[in-house]
Amino acid sequence: MRIEVFTPDRAGEVRQFVLGVLEGEGFGYDLAKDSDLENICGYYIDNGGVFYIGTIDGDVVGSGAVRRINSKKCEIKRIYVKQEFRGRGFGEELFLKALEFANIHYHVVTLKTDRTLIEAINMYQKHGFSVVNENDDTLFFMYRP
């Protein structure tokens, strides 16, 4: 898998990829949660973050992003891999690429995930993230580089 920074010419493809992965996990489009996909450059890159895509033979098979919250704090988001490419370490590669960016630019890194995504939760904890809050279906994590 090759990891590259998102470019606007891939917006439709990336949006379709993310929504497809979410649908495959049983999550439908949510305007409040998924509006970032309408302007990836504006939401992430132009705001002090980054959005990575993982490609194989030019096709998007994974993603990972960092969103700026303020000058010291960011959130890792959109760590996704297509179902047929899971189990090869691609999700962890994308996560570590996002974490590397976050470590360089921010003092506090946060993320949240659905409590049913056990493999993701284990990966986050393996890399030093701790649960700082939770609600019925979401775990909130924090990490300080």
C-alpha positions in Angstrom: 0.0 0.0 0.0 1.2 3.5 -0.8 0.3 6.3 1.5 -0.2 9.8 0.0 -1.8 13.1 1.0 -5.3 13.7 -0.3 -5.7 15.9 -3.4 -9.0 17.6 -4.4 -9.2 15.6 -7.7 -9.8 12.4 -5.6 -12.7 14.0 -3.5 -15.5 11.9 -5.0 -13.5 8.7 -4.8 -12.5 9.3 -1.2 -16.0 10.2 -0.2 -17.4 7.1 -1.8 -14.7 4.9 -0.2 -15.4 6.3 3.3 -19.1 6.0 3.0 -18.7 2.4 1.6 -16.6 1.3 4.6 -19.1 2.9 7.0 -22.0 1.2 5.3 -20.1 -2.2 5.5 -19.8 -1.7 9.2 -23.5 -0.9 9.6 -23.2 2.9 9.9 -25.3 5.0 7.5 -24.5 8.5 6.3 -24.8 11.0 9.2 -24.9 14.7 8.2 -23.5 15.8 11.6 -20.6 13.3 11.5 -19.9 13.0 7.8 -20.1 16.6 6.6 -16.3 16.8 6.5 -16.4 14.6 3.4 -18.0 17.5 1.5 -14.8 19.6 1.8 -11.8 17.5 2.9 -9.3 20.2 2.0 -11.1 22.9 4.0 -11.9 20.7 7.0 -8.5 19.0 7.3 -5.6 20.3 5.2 -6.4 24.1 5.1 -7.1 24.0 8.9 -3.7 22.7 10.0 -4.4 19.0 9.6 -3.9 16.3 7.0 -5.9 13.6 5.2 -4.0 10.5 4.0 -5.2 7.9 1.5 -3.7 4.5 1.1 -3.7 3.2 -2.4 -3.0 -0.1 -4.2 -2.7 0.1 -8.0 -4.1 3.6 -7.8 -7.3 2.6 -6.0 -8.2 4.0 -2.6 -8.2 1.1 0.0 -7.6 3.1 3.2 -7.6 6.5 4.9 -6.4 8.3 7.9 -6.7 12.0 9.0 -5.7 14.5 11.6 -8.1 17.4 12.4 -6.8 20.5 14.2 -8.9 21.4 17.3 -6.7 24.2 18.4 -3.0 25.2 18.4 -2.1 22.4 20.8 -4.8 19.8 20.3 -5.8 17.6 17.4 -8.0 14.6 16.7 -7.1 11.5 14.6 -10.1 10.5 12.4 -11.1 8.4 9.5 -8.9 5.4 10.0 -10.5 3.0 7.6 -9.5 0.1 5.4 -11.6 -1.7 2.8 -12.8 -5.0 4.2 -10.9 -7.1 1.6 -7.6 -5.4 2.6 -7.9 -5.8 6.3 -5.6 -8.0 8.3 -2.5 -6.8 6.5 -1.4 -4.0 8.8 -2.7 -1.2 6.5 -4.9 0.3 9.2 -2.0 0.5 11.6 0.2 2.0 8.9 -2.3 4.7 8.2 -2.9 5.3 12.0 0.9 5.6 12.6 1.3 8.0 9.7 -1.5 10.2 11.2 0.0 9.9 14.7 3.4 10.9 13.3 1.9 14.1 11.9 0.1 14.7 15.1 3.2 14.2 17.2 5.1 16.8 15.2 2.4 19.5 15.2 0.4 19.1 18.5 0.8 18.5 22.2 -2.4 16.5 22.8 -3.9 13.9 20.4 -7.5 12.7 20.8 -9.7 10.2 18.9 -13.0 8.5 19.3 -14.3 5.2 18.1 -17.4 3.0 18.4 -17.0 0.6 21.3 -17.8 -2.4 19.1 -14.6 -1.9 17.0 -12.4 -4.0 19.3 -9.4 -4.3 16.9 -9.2 -0.5 16.6 -9.5 0.0 20.3 -6.7 -2.5 20.9 -4.5 -0.8 18.4 -5.0 2.6 19.9 -4.2 1.3 23.4 -1.2 -0.5 22.1 0.2 2.9 20.9 -0.3 4.7 24.2 -3.9 6.0 24.0 -6.1 5.9 27.1 -9.8 6.0 27.4 -10.8 9.4 29.0 -14.5 9.3 28.5 -17.3 7.1 27.2 -21.0 7.1 26.5 -23.3 4.3 25.3 -21.6 3.6 22.0 -18.5 5.7 21.9 -15.1 5.6 23.6 -13.0 8.8 23.7 -9.2 8.4 23.8 -6.3 10.8 24.6 -2.6 10.6 24.0 0.2 13.1 24.9 3.4 12.7 22.8 
